[in-house]
Amino acid sequence: MTATTSVKIQLIRSPIGCKESHRATVRGLGLRKIRSTSELQDTPAVRGMINKISYLVKVI
């Protein structure tokens, strides 16, 4: 059996005034309000999304 690892992220800045694609990425990660958190599987796709909006989120 393989253990699935997860990554927990928190929205720390508002996506208002950011590019539309960055706002869509925030929503795609399941984040809505400031300080909302989301726990997702640690995949290369999710890591790429986090990297794209690294100035808006914090990995906890």
Buried (B, 14 or more C-beta within 10 A) or exposed (E): EEEEEEBEBBBEBEBEEBEEEBBEBBEEBEBEEEEEEBEBEEEEEBEEBBEBBEEBBBEE
